[in-house]
Every structure is written in structure tokens, then in C-alpha cells.
């Protein structure tokens, strides 16, 4: 299930980048004044309504898959790293330091 969501997520990422790059910027009308091409590829209404709706749809899919991947990544993880560790019953004993050697004269 996670693999399917990851594949949809990657496809949504690529589609979102492409749809955003297809949209015309604010200064696109300036280029048309100097001999730019006509932007009637998406019909007489222009590309703004179609691309805006497409961006919204792809962004919604991207957000839902991101949320789904976050939910899937949280399942199955233990609440603590120390859950499976054995309990320590007694502290380690300290060894006595050896007595200093006395010098014989």
C-alpha cells in the first residue's frame, strides 16, 4: 500500500512542477507586444482557468499523499528504543584498588 502511495506522490510532484511551469508569469504580456506567439492553445478563454484548476487538483493530490505517507510512517514503530532491552538487575560492582607496594630497606 505504501508503495502505491509513494508512486502517486512522485507522479503528483512531477505533474505539479510541470503545471506550474506551464503557467504564464506576470510579465508574459510584455513578450507578446514584441512579436510573441499567441496563447490560444487551451481555447479562447486562455490557459488561466484550466491551469489554475489543474494546479489546485494536483496540489490537493500532493497534500493527501503527503498526509497518507506521514500516517503510514508512524505505524509499526515502537514507542521507545528501550522497549526490548533487558532490565538491569544489579549495578556493577567496583573492584578495590590494589594497595601500594612498600619499599624494603
LOROTI-353937 format. One record per residue: x, z, y of N, C-alpha, C, CB in turn; chain; residue number from 0. Coordinates in nm, 2 decimals, m for minus. Glycine has a CB too. Layout:
n_east = X&n_up = Z&n_north = Y&ca_east = X&ca_up = Z&ca_north = Y&c_east = X&c_up = Z&c_north = Y&cb_east = X&cb_up = Z&cb_north = Y&kette = A&nr = NUM
...
This chain:
n_east = 0.08&n_up = 0.00&n_north = m0.12&ca_east = 0.00&ca_up = 0.00&ca_north = 0.00&c_east = 0.09&c_up = 0.00&c_north = 0.13&cb_east = m0.09&cb_up = 0.12&cb_north = 0.00&kette = A&nr = 0
n_east = 0.19&n_up = 0.08&n_north = 0.12&ca_east = 0.28&ca_up = 0.09&ca_north = 0.24&c_east = 0.35&c_up = m0.05&c_north = 0.26&cb_east = 0.39&cb_up = 0.20&cb_north = 0.21&kette = A&nr = 1
n_east = 0.38&n_up = m0.12&n_north = 0.16&ca_east = 0.45&ca_up = m0.25&ca_north = 0.17&c_east = 0.36&c_up = m0.35&c_north = 0.24&cb_east = 0.49&cb_up = m0.30&cb_north = 0.03&kette = A&nr = 2
n_east = 0.23&n_up = m0.35&n_north = 0.21&ca_east = 0.14&ca_up = m0.44&ca_north = 0.27&c_east = 0.12&c_up = m0.40&c_north = 0.42&cb_east = 0.00&cb_up = m0.43&cb_north = 0.20&kette = A&nr = 3
n_east = 0.12&n_up = m0.28&n_north = 0.45&ca_east = 0.11&ca_up = m0.24&ca_north = 0.60&c_east = 0.24&c_up = m0.27&c_north = 0.67&cb_east = 0.08&cb_up = m0.08&cb_north = 0.61&kette = A&nr = 4
n_east = 0.35&n_up = m0.26&n_north = 0.61&ca_east = 0.48&ca_up = m0.30&ca_north = 0.67&c_east = 0.48&c_up = m0.45&c_north = 0.70&cb_east = 0.60&cb_up = m0.26&cb_north = 0.59&kette = A&nr = 5
n_east = 0.43&n_up = m0.53&n_north = 0.60&ca_east = 0.43&ca_up = m0.68&ca_north = 0.62&c_east = 0.34&c_up = m0.71&c_north = 0.74&cb_east = 0.39&cb_up = m0.75&cb_north = 0.49&kette = A&nr = 6
n_east = 0.22&n_up = m0.65&n_north = 0.74&ca_east = 0.13&ca_up = m0.68&ca_north = 0.85&c_east = 0.18&c_up = m0.64&c_north = 0.98&cb_east = m0.01&cb_up = m0.61&cb_north = 0.83&kette = A&nr = 7
n_east = 0.25&n_up = m0.52&n_north = 0.98&ca_east = 0.32&ca_up = m0.47&ca_north = 1.11&c_east = 0.42&c_up = m0.57&c_north = 1.16&cb_east = 0.38&cb_up = m0.33&cb_north = 1.08&kette = A&nr = 8
n_east = 0.51&n_up = m0.62&n_north = 1.07&ca_east = 0.61&ca_up = m0.71&ca_north = 1.12&c_east = 0.55&c_up = m0.84&c_north = 1.17&cb_east = 0.71&cb_up = m0.74&cb_north = 1.00&kette = A&nr = 9
n_east = 0.45&n_up = m0.89&n_north = 1.10&ca_east = 0.38&ca_up = m1.01&ca_north = 1.15&c_east = 0.31&c_up = m0.99&c_north = 1.28&cb_east = 0.27&cb_up = m1.06&cb_north = 1.04&kette = A&nr = 10
n_east = 0.26&n_up = m0.87&n_north = 1.30&ca_east = 0.20&ca_up = m0.84&ca_north = 1.43&c_east = 0.30&c_up = m0.83&c_north = 1.54&cb_east = 0.12&cb_up = m0.70&cb_north = 1.42&kette = A&nr = 11
n_east = 0.42&n_up = m0.78&n_north = 1.51&ca_east = 0.53&ca_up = m0.77&ca_north = 1.61&c_east = 0.57&c_up = m0.91&c_north = 1.65&cb_east = 0.65&cb_up = m0.70&cb_north = 1.55&kette = A&nr = 12
n_east = 0.59&n_up = m1.00&n_north = 1.56&ca_east = 0.63&ca_up = m1.14&ca_north = 1.59&c_east = 0.52&c_up = m1.21&c_north = 1.67&cb_east = 0.66&cb_up = m1.22&cb_north = 1.46&kette = A&nr = 13
n_east = 0.40&n_up = m1.19&n_north = 1.63&ca_east = 0.28&ca_up = m1.25&ca_north = 1.70&c_east = 0.27&c_up = m1.20&c_north = 1.84&cb_east = 0.15&cb_up = m1.23&cb_north = 1.62&kette = A&nr = 14
n_east = 0.29&n_up = m1.07&n_north = 1.86&ca_east = 0.28&ca_up = m1.01&ca_north = 1.99&c_east = 0.39&c_up = m1.06&c_north = 2.08&cb_east = 0.29&cb_up = m0.86&cb_north = 1.98&kette = A&nr = 15
n_east = 0.51&n_up = m1.08&n_north = 2.03&ca_east = 0.62&ca_up = m1.13&ca_north = 2.11&c_east = 0.58&c_up = m1.28&c_north = 2.15&cb_east = 0.75&cb_up = m1.13&cb_north = 2.04&kette = A&nr = 16
n_east = 0.54&n_up = m1.36&n_north = 2.06&ca_east = 0.51&ca_up = m1.50&ca_north = 2.09&c_east = 0.39&c_up = m1.51&c_north = 2.18&cb_east = 0.47&cb_up = m1.57&cb_north = 1.96&kette = A&nr = 17
n_east = 0.29&n_up = m1.43&n_north = 2.17&ca_east = 0.17&ca_up = m1.44&ca_north = 2.26&c_east = 0.21&c_up = m1.40&c_north = 2.40&cb_east = 0.05&cb_up = m1.35&cb_north = 2.21&kette = A&nr = 18
n_east = 0.29&n_up = m1.30&n_north = 2.41&ca_east = 0.33&ca_up = m1.26&ca_north = 2.55&c_east = 0.42&c_up = m1.36&c_north = 2.61&cb_east = 0.41&cb_up = m1.12&cb_north = 2.54&kette = A&nr = 19
n_east = 0.51&n_up = m1.42&n_north = 2.53&ca_east = 0.60&ca_up = m1.52&ca_north = 2.59&c_east = 0.52&c_up = m1.65&c_north = 2.62&cb_east = 0.71&cb_up = m1.56&cb_north = 2.49&kette = A&nr = 20
n_east = 0.41&n_up = m1.68&n_north = 2.56&ca_east = 0.33&ca_up = m1.80&ca_north = 2.60&c_east = 0.26&c_up = m1.78&c_north = 2.73&cb_east = 0.23&cb_up = m1.83&cb_north = 2.49&kette = A&nr = 21
n_east = 0.24&n_up = m1.66&n_north = 2.77&ca_east = 0.16&ca_up = m1.64&ca_north = 2.89&c_east = 0.24&c_up = m1.68&c_north = 3.02&cb_east = 0.11&cb_up = m1.50&cb_north = 2.91&kette = A&nr = 22
n_east = 0.17&n_up = m1.73&n_north = 3.11&ca_east = 0.24&ca_up = m1.77&ca_north = 3.24&c_east = 0.26&c_up = m1.65&c_north = 3.33&cb_east = 0.16&cb_up = m1.88&cb_north = 3.31&kette = A&nr = 23
n_east = 0.38&n_up = m1.65&n_north = 3.39&ca_east = 0.41&ca_up = m1.54&ca_north = 3.49&c_east = 0.34&c_up = m1.56&c_north = 3.62&cb_east = 0.56&cb_up = m1.53&cb_north = 3.51&kette = A&nr = 24
n_east = 0.36&n_up = m1.47&n_north = 3.71&ca_east = 0.30&ca_up = m1.48&ca_north = 3.84&c_east = 0.35&c_up = m1.59&c_north = 3.92&cb_east = 0.33&cb_up = m1.35&cb_north = 3.92&kette = A&nr = 25
n_east = 0.47&n_up = m1.64&n_north = 3.90&ca_east = 0.53&ca_up = m1.75&ca_north = 3.98&c_east = 0.51&c_up = m1.88&c_north = 3.92&cb_east = 0.67&cb_up = m1.72&cb_north = 4.01&kette = A&nr = 26
n_east = 0.42&n_up = m1.89&n_north = 3.82&ca_east = 0.41&ca_up = m2.02&ca_north = 3.75&c_east = 0.34&c_up = m2.13&c_north = 3.83&cb_east = 0.32&cb_up = m2.00&cb_north = 3.62&kette = A&nr = 27
n_east = 0.26&n_up = m2.09&n_north = 3.93&ca_east = 0.20&ca_up = m2.19&ca_north = 4.02&c_east = 0.30&c_up = m2.25&c_north = 4.11&cb_east = 0.09&cb_up = m2.13&cb_north = 4.10&kette = A&nr = 28
n_east = 0.41&n_up = m2.19&n_north = 4.14&ca_east = 0.51&ca_up = m2.24&ca_north = 4.22&c_east = 0.58&c_up = m2.36&c_north = 4.16&cb_east = 0.62&cb_up = m2.14&cb_north = 4.26&kette = A&nr = 29
n_east = 0.60&n_up = m2.35&n_north = 4.02&ca_east = 0.66&ca_up = m2.46&ca_north = 3.95&c_east = 0.58&c_up = m2.58&c_north = 3.94&cb_east = 0.70&cb_up = m2.41&cb_north = 3.81&kette = A&nr = 30
n_east = 0.44&n_up = m2.56&n_north = 3.94&ca_east = 0.35&ca_up = m2.68&ca_north = 3.94&c_east = 0.36&c_up = m2.76&c_north = 4.07&cb_east = 0.21&cb_up = m2.63&cb_north = 3.91&kette = A&nr = 31
n_east = 0.39&n_up = m2.69&n_north = 4.18&ca_east = 0.39&ca_up = m2.76&ca_north = 4.31&c_east = 0.51&c_up = m2.85&c_north = 4.32&cb_east = 0.40&cb_up = m2.65&cb_north = 4.42&kette = A&nr = 32
n_east = 0.61&n_up = m2.83&n_north = 4.24&ca_east = 0.73&ca_up = m2.92&ca_north = 4.24&c_east = 0.73&c_up = m3.01&c_north = 4.12&cb_east = 0.86&cb_up = m2.84&cb_north = 4.24&kette = A&nr = 33
n_east = 0.62&n_up = m3.05&n_north = 4.07&ca_east = 0.61&ca_up = m3.15&ca_north = 3.96&c_east = 0.61&c_up = m3.09&c_north = 3.82&cb_east = 0.73&cb_up = m3.24&cb_north = 3.97&kette = A&nr = 34
n_east = 0.56&n_up = m2.97&n_north = 3.81&ca_east = 0.54&ca_up = m2.91&ca_north = 3.68&c_east = 0.43&c_up = m2.97&c_north = 3.60&cb_east = 0.52&cb_up = m2.76&cb_north = 3.70&kette = A&nr = 35
n_east = 0.42&n_up = m2.94&n_north = 3.48&ca_east = 0.32&ca_up = m3.01&ca_north = 3.39&c_east = 0.19&c_up = m2.93&c_north = 3.41&cb_east = 0.37&cb_up = m3.00&cb_north = 3.24&kette = A&nr = 36
n_east = 0.09&n_up = m3.00&n_north = 3.36&ca_east = m0.05&ca_up = m2.94&ca_north = 3.37&c_east = m0.06&c_up = m2.84&c_north = 3.25&cb_east = m0.16&cb_up = m3.05&cb_north = 3.35&kette = A&nr = 37
n_east = m0.14&n_up = m2.73&n_north = 3.28&ca_east = m0.15&ca_up = m2.62&ca_north = 3.18&c_east = m0.29&c_up = m2.63&c_north = 3.13&cb_east = m0.12&cb_up = m2.49&cb_north = 3.24&kette = A&nr = 38
n_east = m0.34&n_up = m2.74&n_north = 3.08&ca_east = m0.47&ca_up = m2.75&ca_north = 3.02&c_east = m0.46&c_up = m2.76&c_north = 2.87&cb_east = m0.54&cb_up = m2.87&cb_north = 3.08&kette = A&nr = 39
n_east = m0.37&n_up = m2.70&n_north = 2.81&ca_east = m0.35&ca_up = m2.71&ca_north = 2.66&c_east = m0.47&c_up = m2.63&c_north = 2.59&cb_east = m0.22&cb_up = m2.65&cb_north = 2.62&kette = A&nr = 40
n_east = m0.51&n_up = m2.52&n_north = 2.65&ca_east = m0.61&ca_up = m2.43&ca_north = 2.59&c_east = m0.75&c_up = m2.46&c_north = 2.65&cb_east = m0.58&cb_up = m2.29&cb_north = 2.61&kette = A&nr = 41
n_east = m0.77&n_up = m2.57&n_north = 2.71&ca_east = m0.90&ca_up = m2.61&ca_north = 2.77&c_east = m0.91&c_up = m2.60&c_north = 2.92&cb_east = m1.01&cb_up = m2.52&cb_north = 2.71&kette = A&nr = 42
n_east = m1.02&n_up = m2.63&n_north = 2.98&ca_east = m1.03&ca_up = m2.64&ca_north = 3.12&c_east = m1.03&c_up = m2.50&c_north = 3.18&cb_east = m1.16&cb_up = m2.71&cb_north = 3.16&kette = A&nr = 43
n_east = m1.07&n_up = m2.39&n_north = 3.11&ca_east = m1.07&ca_up = m2.26&ca_north = 3.16&c_east = m0.93&c_up = m2.20&c_north = 3.18&cb_east = m1.15&cb_up = m2.17&cb_north = 3.07&kette = A&nr = 44
n_east = m0.83&n_up = m2.27&n_north = 3.11&ca_east = m0.70&ca_up = m2.22&ca_north = 3.12&c_east = m0.66&c_up = m2.13&c_north = 3.01&cb_east = m0.67&cb_up = m2.15&cb_north = 3.26&kette = A&nr = 45
n_east = m0.54&n_up = m2.09&n_north = 3.01&ca_east = m0.49&ca_up = m2.01&ca_north = 2.90&c_east = m0.51&c_up = m1.86&c_north = 2.92&cb_east = m0.34&cb_up = m2.03&cb_north = 2.87&kette = A&nr = 46
n_east = m0.55&n_up = m1.82&n_north = 3.04&ca_east = m0.56&ca_up = m1.68&ca_north = 3.06&c_east = m0.66&c_up = m1.60&c_north = 2.98&cb_east = m0.59&cb_up = m1.65&cb_north = 3.21&kette = A&nr = 47
n_east = m0.78&n_up = m1.65&n_north = 2.96&ca_east = m0.87&ca_up = m1.58&ca_north = 2.88&c_east = m0.84&c_up = m1.58&c_north = 2.73&cb_east = m1.01&cb_up = m1.64&cb_north = 2.90&kette = A&nr = 48
n_east = m0.80&n_up = m1.69&n_north = 2.68&ca_east = m0.77&ca_up = m1.70&ca_north = 2.54&c_east = m0.64&c_up = m1.61&c_north = 2.51&cb_east = m0.74&cb_up = m1.84&cb_north = 2.50&kette = A&nr = 49
n_east = m0.54&n_up = m1.62&n_north = 2.59&ca_east = m0.42&ca_up = m1.55&ca_north = 2.56&c_east = m0.43&c_up = m1.40&c_north = 2.59&cb_east = m0.30&cb_up = m1.60&cb_north = 2.64&kette = A&nr = 50
n_east = m0.52&n_up = m1.36&n_north = 2.68&ca_east = m0.54&ca_up = m1.22&ca_north = 2.71&c_east = m0.62&c_up = m1.16&c_north = 2.59&cb_east = m0.62&cb_up = m1.21&cb_north = 2.84&kette = A&nr = 51
n_east = m0.72&n_up = m1.23&n_north = 2.54&ca_east = m0.79&ca_up = m1.18&ca_north = 2.42&c_east = m0.70&c_up = m1.17&c_north = 2.30&cb_east = m0.91&cb_up = m1.26&cb_north = 2.40&kette = A&nr = 52
n_east = m0.62&n_up = m1.27&n_north = 2.28&ca_east = m0.53&ca_up = m1.27&ca_north = 2.17&c_east = m0.42&c_up = m1.16&c_north = 2.18&cb_east = m0.45&cb_up = m1.41&cb_north = 2.16&kette = A&nr = 53
n_east = m0.37&n_up = m1.13&n_north = 2.30&ca_east = m0.28&ca_up = m1.02&ca_north = 2.32&c_east = m0.35&c_up = m0.89&c_north = 2.29&cb_east = m0.23&cb_up = m1.02&cb_north = 2.46&kette = A&nr = 54
n_east = m0.47&n_up = m0.87&n_north = 2.33&ca_east = m0.54&ca_up = m0.75&ca_north = 2.30&c_east = m0.57&c_up = m0.73&c_north = 2.15&cb_east = m0.68&cb_up = m0.75&cb_north = 2.37&kette = A&nr = 55
n_east = m0.60&n_up = m0.83&n_north = 2.08&ca_east = m0.63&ca_up = m0.82&ca_north = 1.94&c_east = m0.50&c_up = m0.79&c_north = 1.86&cb_east = m0.69&cb_up = m0.95&cb_north = 1.89&kette = A&nr = 56
n_east = m0.39&n_up = m0.86&n_north = 1.90&ca_east = m0.26&ca_up = m0.84&ca_north = 1.83&c_east = m0.21&c_up = m0.70&c_north = 1.86&cb_east = m0.16&cb_up = m0.95&cb_north = 1.86&kette = A&nr = 57
n_east = m0.23&n_up = m0.66&n_north = 1.98&ca_east = m0.18&ca_up = m0.52&ca_north = 2.02&c_east = m0.26&c_up = m0.41&c_north = 1.95&cb_east = m0.19&cb_up = m0.50&cb_north = 2.17&kette = A&nr = 58
n_east = m0.39&n_up = m0.44&n_north = 1.93&ca_east = m0.47&ca_up = m0.34&ca_north = 1.85&c_east = m0.42&c_up = m0.33&c_north = 1.70&cb_east = m0.62&cb_up = m0.38&cb_north = 1.86&kette = A&nr = 59
n_east = m0.40&n_up = m0.45&n_north = 1.64&ca_east = m0.34&ca_up = m0.45&ca_north = 1.51&c_east = m0.21&c_up = m0.38&c_north = 1.50&cb_east = m0.33&cb_up = m0.60&cb_north = 1.45&kette = A&nr = 60
n_east = m0.12&n_up = m0.40&n_north = 1.60&ca_east = 0.01&ca_up = m0.34&ca_north = 1.60&c_east = m0.01&c_up = m0.19&c_north = 1.61&cb_east = 0.09&cb_up = m0.39&cb_north = 1.72&kette = A&nr = 61
n_east = m0.10&n_up = m0.14&n_north = 1.70&ca_east = m0.12&ca_up = 0.01&ca_north = 1.71&c_east = m0.17&c_up = 0.07&c_north = 1.58&cb_east = m0.21&cb_up = 0.04&cb_north = 1.83&kette = A&nr = 62
n_east = m0.27&n_up = 0.00&n_north = 1.52&ca_east = m0.33&ca_up = 0.05&ca_north = 1.40&c_east = m0.23&c_up = 0.06&c_north = 1.29&cb_east = m0.45&cb_up = m0.03&cb_north = 1.36&kette = A&nr = 63
n_east = m0.15&n_up = m0.04&n_north = 1.27&ca_east = m0.05&ca_up = m0.04&ca_north = 1.17&c_east = 0.06&c_up = 0.07&c_north = 1.20&cb_east = 0.02&cb_up = m0.18&cb_north = 1.15&kette = A&nr = 64
n_east = 0.09&n_up = 0.09&n_north = 1.32&ca_east = 0.19&ca_up = 0.19&ca_north = 1.36&c_east = 0.13&c_up = 0.33&c_north = 1.32&cb_east = 0.22&cb_up = 0.19&cb_north = 1.51&kette = A&nr = 65
n_east = 0.01&n_up = 0.35&n_north = 1.35&ca_east = m0.06&ca_up = 0.48&ca_north = 1.31&c_east = m0.06&c_up = 0.49&c_north = 1.16&cb_east = m0.20&cb_up = 0.48&cb_north = 1.37&kette = A&nr = 66
n_east = m0.10&n_up = 0.39&n_north = 1.09&ca_east = m0.10&ca_up = 0.39&ca_north = 0.94&c_east = 0.03&c_up = 0.42&c_north = 0.88&cb_east = m0.15&cb_up = 0.26&cb_north = 0.89&kette = A&nr = 67
n_east = 0.14&n_up = 0.36&n_north = 0.94&ca_east = 0.27&ca_up = 0.39&ca_north = 0.89&c_east = 0.32&c_up = 0.53&c_north = 0.91&cb_east = 0.38&cb_up = 0.29&cb_north = 0.95&kette = A&nr = 68
n_east = 0.27&n_up = 0.59&n_north = 1.03&ca_east = 0.31&ca_up = 0.73&ca_north = 1.06&c_east = 0.23&c_up = 0.82&c_north = 0.96&cb_east = 0.27&cb_up = 0.76&cb_north = 1.20&kette = A&nr = 69
n_east = 0.11&n_up = 0.79&n_north = 0.93&ca_east = 0.04&ca_up = 0.87&ca_north = 0.83&c_east = 0.10&c_up = 0.86&c_north = 0.69&cb_east = m0.11&cb_up = 0.83&cb_north = 0.83&kette = A&nr = 70
n_east = 0.13&n_up = 0.74&n_north = 0.65&ca_east = 0.19&ca_up = 0.72&ca_north = 0.52&c_east = 0.33&c_up = 0.79&c_north = 0.51&cb_east = 0.21&cb_up = 0.57&cb_north = 0.49&kette = A&nr = 71
n_east = 0.41&n_up = 0.79&n_north = 0.61&ca_east = 0.54&ca_up = 0.85&ca_north = 0.61&c_east = 0.53&c_up = 1.01&c_north = 0.60&cb_east = 0.62&cb_up = 0.81&cb_north = 0.73&kette = A&nr = 72
n_east = 0.42&n_up = 1.07&n_north = 0.64&ca_east = 0.41&ca_up = 1.21&ca_north = 0.63&c_east = 0.36&c_up = 1.26&c_north = 0.50&cb_east = 0.32&cb_up = 1.26&cb_north = 0.74&kette = A&nr = 73
n_east = 0.30&n_up = 1.18&n_north = 0.42&ca_east = 0.25&ca_up = 1.22&ca_north = 0.29&c_east = 0.36&c_up = 1.23&c_north = 0.18&cb_east = 0.14&cb_up = 1.13&cb_north = 0.24&kette = A&nr = 74
n_east = 0.36&n_up = 1.33&n_north = 0.10&ca_east = 0.45&ca_up = 1.34&ca_north = m0.01&c_east = 0.58&c_up = 1.41&c_north = 0.02&cb_east = 0.48&cb_up = 1.21&cb_north = m0.06&kette = A&nr = 75
n_east = 0.60&n_up = 1.44&n_north = 0.15&ca_east = 0.72&ca_up = 1.51&ca_north = 0.19&c_east = 0.70&c_up = 1.66&c_north = 0.17&cb_east = 0.76&cb_up = 1.48&cb_north = 0.33&kette = A&nr = 76
n_east = 0.80&n_up = 1.74&n_north = 0.12&ca_east = 0.78&ca_up = 1.88&ca_north = 0.10&c_east = 0.78&c_up = 1.95&c_north = 0.24&cb_east = 0.89&cb_up = 1.94&cb_north = 0.01&kette = A&nr = 77
n_east = 0.71&n_up = 2.06&n_north = 0.25&ca_east = 0.71&ca_up = 2.12&ca_north = 0.39&c_east = 0.84&c_up = 2.18&c_north = 0.43&cb_east = 0.61&cb_up = 2.23&cb_north = 0.38&kette = A&nr = 78
n_east = 0.93&n_up = 2.21&n_north = 0.33&ca_east = 1.06&ca_up = 2.27&ca_north = 0.37&c_east = 1.17&c_up = 2.21&c_north = 0.27&cb_east = 1.06&cb_up = 2.42&cb_north = 0.36&kette = A&nr = 79
n_east = 1.29&n_up = 2.21&n_north = 0.32&ca_east = 1.40&ca_up = 2.17&ca_north = 0.24&c_east = 1.43&c_up = 2.27&c_north = 0.13&cb_east = 1.52&cb_up = 2.13&cb_north = 0.32&kette = A&nr = 80
n_east = 1.41&n_up = 2.40&n_north = 0.16&ca_east = 1.44&ca_up = 2.51&ca_north = 0.08&c_east = 1.33&c_up = 2.54&c_north = m0.03&cb_east = 1.47&cb_up = 2.63&cb_north = 0.16&kette = A&nr = 81
n_east = 1.23&n_up = 2.46&n_north = m0.04&ca_east = 1.12&ca_up = 2.49&ca_north = m0.13&c_east = 1.17&c_up = 2.50&c_north = m0.28&cb_east = 1.01&cb_up = 2.39&cb_north = m0.12&kette = A&nr = 82
n_east = 1.26&n_up = 2.41&n_north = m0.32&ca_east = 1.30&ca_up = 2.40&ca_north = m0.46&c_east = 1.43&c_up = 2.48&c_north = m0.48&cb_east = 1.32&cb_up = 2.26&cb_north = m0.50&kette = A&nr = 83
n_east = 1.48&n_up = 2.55&n_north = m0.39&ca_east = 1.61&ca_up = 2.62&ca_north = m0.40&c_east = 1.58&c_up = 2.75&c_north = m0.48&cb_east = 1.68&cb_up = 2.65&cb_north = m0.27&kette = A&nr = 84
n_east = 1.67&n_up = 2.79&n_north = m0.57&ca_east = 1.66&ca_up = 2.92&ca_north = m0.64&c_east = 1.68&c_up = 3.04&c_north = m0.54&cb_east = 1.75&cb_up = 2.93&cb_north = m0.76&kette = A&nr = 85
n_east = 1.61&n_up = 3.14&n_north = m0.56&ca_east = 1.62&ca_up = 3.26&ca_north = m0.48&c_east = 1.75&c_up = 3.34&c_north = m0.51&cb_east = 1.50&cb_up = 3.36&cb_north = m0.49&kette = A&nr = 86
n_east = 1.82&n_up = 3.38&n_north = m0.41&ca_east = 1.94&ca_up = 3.46&ca_north = m0.43&c_east = 1.90&c_up = 3.61&c_north = m0.46&cb_east = 2.04&cb_up = 3.45&cb_north = m0.31&kette = A&nr = 87
n_east = 1.95&n_up = 3.66&n_north = m0.57&ca_east = 1.90&ca_up = 3.80&ca_north = m0.61&c_east = 1.99&c_up = 3.91&c_north = m0.55&cb_east = 1.89&cb_up = 3.81&cb_north = m0.76&kette = A&nr = 88
n_east = 2.12&n_up = 3.89&n_north = m0.56&ca_east = 2.21&ca_up = 3.99&ca_north = m0.51&c_east = 2.32&c_up = 3.93&c_north = m0.42&cb_east = 2.28&cb_up = 4.07&cb_north = m0.63&kette = A&nr = 89
n_east = 2.36&n_up = 4.00&n_north = m0.32&ca_east = 2.47&ca_up = 3.95&ca_north = m0.24&c_east = 2.60&c_up = 3.95&c_north = m0.31&cb_east = 2.48&cb_up = 4.03&cb_north = m0.10&kette = A&nr = 90
n_east = 2.69&n_up = 3.86&n_north = m0.28&ca_east = 2.82&ca_up = 3.85&ca_north = m0.34&c_east = 2.90&c_up = 3.98&c_north = m0.31&cb_east = 2.90&cb_up = 3.73&cb_north = m0.29&kette = A&nr = 91
n_east = 2.97&n_up = 4.03&n_north = m0.42&ca_east = 3.05&ca_up = 4.15&ca_north = m0.40&c_east = 3.18&c_up = 4.12&c_north = m0.33&cb_east = 3.07&cb_up = 4.22&cb_north = m0.53&kette = A&nr = 92
n_east = 3.23&n_up = 4.21&n_north = m0.25&ca_east = 3.36&ca_up = 4.19&ca_north = m0.19&c_east = 3.47&c_up = 4.25&c_north = m0.27&cb_east = 3.36&cb_up = 4.26&cb_north = m0.05&kette = A&nr = 93
n_east = 3.58&n_up = 4.19&n_north = m0.28&ca_east = 3.69&ca_up = 4.24&ca_north = m0.35&c_east = 3.78&c_up = 4.32&c_north = m0.26&cb_east = 3.78&cb_up = 4.12&cb_north = m0.41&kette = A&nr = 94
n_east = 3.83&n_up = 4.43&n_north = m0.32&ca_east = 3.91&ca_up = 4.52&ca_north = m0.24&c_east = 4.05&c_up = 4.45&c_north = m0.22&cb_east = 3.93&cb_up = 4.66&cb_north = m0.31&kette = A&nr = 95
n_east = 4.10&n_up = 4.48&n_north = m0.10&ca_east = 4.23&ca_up = 4.42&ca_north = m0.06&c_east = 4.34&c_up = 4.49&c_north = m0.14&cb_east = 4.26&cb_up = 4.42&cb_north = 0.09&kette = A&nr = 96
n_east = 4.44&n_up = 4.42&n_north = m0.19&ca_east = 4.55&ca_up = 4.50&ca_north = m0.26&c_east = 4.62&c_up = 4.59&c_north = m0.17&cb_east = 4.64&cb_up = 4.40&cb_north = m0.33&kette = A&nr = 97
n_east = 4.67&n_up = 4.70&n_north = m0.23&ca_east = 4.74&ca_up = 4.80&ca_north = m0.15&c_east = 4.88&c_up = 4.74&c_north = m0.11&cb_east = 4.76&cb_up = 4.93&cb_north = m0.23&kette = A&nr = 98
n_east = 4.93&n_up = 4.77&n_north = 0.01&ca_east = 5.06&ca_up = 4.72&ca_north = 0.05&c_east = 5.17&c_up = 4.78&c_north = m0.04&cb_east = 5.09&cb_up = 4.75&cb_north = 0.20&kette = A&nr = 99
n_east = 5.27&n_up = 4.70&n_north = m0.07&ca_east = 5.38&ca_up = 4.74&ca_north = m0.16&c_east = 5.47&c_up = 4.83&c_north = m0.08&cb_east = 5.46&cb_up = 4.62&cb_north = m0.21&kette = A&nr = 100
n_east = 5.51&n_up = 4.94&n_north = m0.14&ca_east = 5.61&ca_up = 5.03&ca_north = m0.08&c_east = 5.75&c_up = 4.99&c_north = m0.11&cb_east = 5.58&cb_up = 5.18&cb_north = m0.12&kette = A&nr = 101
n_east = 5.83&n_up = 5.01&n_north = m0.01&ca_east = 5.97&ca_up = 4.97&ca_north = m0.03&c_east = 6.05&c_up = 5.09&c_north = m0.09&cb_east = 6.04&cb_up = 4.93&cb_north = 0.10&kette = A&nr = 102
n_east = 6.12&n_up = 5.06&n_north = m0.19&ca_east = 6.21&ca_up = 5.16&ca_north = m0.25&c_east = 6.35&c_up = 5.17&c_north = m0.19&cb_east = 6.22&cb_up = 5.14&cb_north = m0.41&kette = A&nr = 103
n_east = 6.40&n_up = 5.29&n_north = m0.16&ca_east = 6.53&ca_up = 5.30&ca_north = m0.10&c_east = 6.62&c_up = 5.37&c_north = m0.20&cb_east = 6.53&cb_up = 5.37&cb_north = 0.03&kette = A&nr = 104
